[in-house]
Amino acid sequence: MSDERKIRILVAKPGLDGHDRGAKVIAAAFRDAGFEVIYTGLHQTPEMIVAAAVQEDVDVVAMSILSGAHMTLFPRVRALLLDAGVDHVLLTGGGIIPEDDAKALEAQGVGRLFGPGTSTADAIAYVREWFASRPAV
Amino acid sequence: MIEPVADLPSSLEPLLERFREGKVTALARAISVVENERTGFQALLHRVLSAGPRAARVGFTGPPGAGKSSLLAGMAAAYRRQDERVGVVAVDPTSPFSGGALLGDRIRMNDLATDPGIFIRSMATRGSLGGLATTTKEVLDLIDAFGIERVLVETVGVGQTELEITAAADTVVVVLVPESGDGIQAMKAGLMEIADIFVINKADRPGADRLVKEIRQAMHLRAGSALKDVPAHHGVDLSRVVAKRRSRDVALETGTWTIPVLKTVAQTGEGVDGLLDAVSRHREWMAETSELVLRRRARAGTRIRDVVDRELRRVAWKSPSVQAGLEDGLDRIAKGSATPYSVAGAILEGLLGSRASR
């Protein structure tokens, strides 16, 4: 009973653009899937995202990036997470991210990235599967 | 010397060690352990709580959209300027349908996000109805035990009966807005009794002064000095004629607290200084009148009852004989030879001996 617990997930919107529709849609979908979603609003710096991830002890950080800065932001957040001693978190996300870039980021330890047209159900299933198979922490 | 409690599971020993070293990741994880009621969480609390409560705990409650988060953020920033370390716990509702939650209070606190002197944690109610999550009080204890001096806690947007905040905070700030209704709303019940400080936020909107006045009148009715705020009537100042002893004088003599009614505009920071001042005056008053000791004692009493309740329930419903008694009783009810009351009586008697049925 006590091991059956809620998945906590940070939905973060880094960068300077104001396109938060995607982040809000996925945050609502995660909530409806029974997750506890921490949503921090627009214009988050990597430092803010990592501070929130640490304090909220989340299982997953999901970033929505539509500005083209994904090759900078994902590695930066990942590095800061590791600096903070957080190595058990799944870093995933979505946005306008070319397939080659997604592959390159995956090779660096970032999780799956979801492009335009993804069904929210796919993202939910991915997070659930990861959570079920993650190493115990 | 603190009496012992069940042993801490060895899996939590490293966590306790890092917690004591002051690692923020350990505080965050300890909160998760408590929030998920993982095996050993009570032993963990026991180990870190032995120093007793030290932090000043301020609770914010009020209807949704009143500006609790923004006001709390303004207060947190001010305490940071005074170099106090600040912990914030913000509670948002869990959906009763999906079990999920959208925790959005950090949005109002983005200016504080990367300050290492501040720790913000969002909690979902997970079915609890008192305005806090089931384990919010324990989480406040953890933050206190971590050495953070100032703890601010925000309830879900409440109506009139979600009053658990009194069991969690030393000072309760009730935040209303000019649209919150008239003094009659405030008189109905609940919020009126729990406020140590009233704040009318968004006070730049019409109606703020009227609400301030109505709340003051409602409070004076309770304090037995209803005429204090009544203006001169047919040329006679009733309050002078009737109430020679103003409520404030009585209050000073009896050591009771006169609840301030303040106006703020959290968006611009207007009035936040006044609120800071009121909170610190309330704290001084509590210290002088031993109210703080009484409140902490009441809080510990509530906690003990909670733990005993929880354990009783767990022990009872996990016991095979109770399970069997329940099934058996349901059969007898179906046959018409028992009622839910007789079955419950039999189960209680089996658990507690013959005393239970009396």
Boltz contact constraints between the chains, C-beta under 6 A:
constraints:
  - contact:
      token1: [A, 2]
      token2: [B, 37]
      max_distance: 6.0
  - contact:
      token1: [A, 2]
      token2: [B, 38]
      max_distance: 6.0
  - contact:
      token1: [A, 2]
      token2: [B, 39]
      max_distance: 6.0
  - contact:
      token1: [A, 5]
      token2: [B, 36]
      max_distance: 6.0
  - contact:
      token1: [A, 31]
      token2: [B, 100]
      max_distance: 6.0
  - contact:
      token1: [A, 31]
      token2: [B, 102]
      max_distance: 6.0
  - contact:
      token1: [A, 32]
      token2: [B, 98]
      max_distance: 6.0
  - contact:
      token1: [A, 32]
      token2: [B, 100]
      max_distance: 6.0
  - contact:
      token1: [A, 34]
      token2: [B, 98]
      max_distance: 6.0
  - contact:
      token1: [A, 34]
      token2: [B, 99]
      max_distance: 6.0
  - contact:
      token1: [A, 34]
      token2: [B, 100]
      max_distance: 6.0
  - contact:
      token1: [A, 35]
      token2: [B, 100]
      max_distance: 6.0
  - contact:
      token1: [A, 36]
      token2: [B, 101]
      max_distance: 6.0
  - contact:
      token1: [A, 36]
      token2: [B, 124]
      max_distance: 6.0
  - contact:
      token1: [A, 37]
      token2: [B, 102]
      max_distance: 6.0
  - contact:
      token1: [A, 38]
      token2: [B, 103]
      max_distance: 6.0
  - contact:
      token1: [A, 38]
      token2: [B, 122]
      max_distance: 6.0
  - contact:
      token1: [A, 39]
      token2: [B, 104]
      max_distance: 6.0
  - contact:
      token1: [A, 40]
      token2: [B, 106]
      max_distance: 6.0
  - contact:
      token1: [A, 41]
      token2: [B, 107]
      max_distance: 6.0
  - contact:
      token1: [A, 47]
      token2: [B, 114]
      max_distance: 6.0
  - contact:
      token1: [A, 48]
      token2: [B, 113]
      max_distance: 6.0
  - contact:
      token1: [A, 48]
      token2: [B, 114]
      max_distance: 6.0
  - contact:
      token1: [A, 51]
      token2: [B, 113]
      max_distance: 6.0
  - contact:
      token1: [A, 51]
      token2: [B, 114]
      max_distance: 6.0
  - contact:
      token1: [A, 54]
      token2: [B, 25]
      max_distance: 6.0
  - contact:
      token1: [A, 54]
      token2: [B, 28]
      max_distance: 6.0
  - contact:
      token1: [A, 55]
      token2: [B, 28]
      max_distance: 6.0
  - contact:
      token1: [A, 55]
      token2: [B, 119]
      max_distance: 6.0
  - contact:
      token1: [A, 55]
      token2: [B, 120]
      max_distance: 6.0
  - contact:
      token1: [A, 55]
      token2: [B, 121]
      max_distance: 6.0
  - contact:
      token1: [A, 57]
      token2: [B, 28]
      max_distance: 6.0
  - contact:
      token1: [A, 57]
      token2: [B, 29]
      max_distance: 6.0
  - contact:
      token1: [A, 57]
      token2: [B, 32]
      max_distance: 6.0
  - contact:
      token1: [A, 85]
      token2: [B, 25]
      max_distance: 6.0
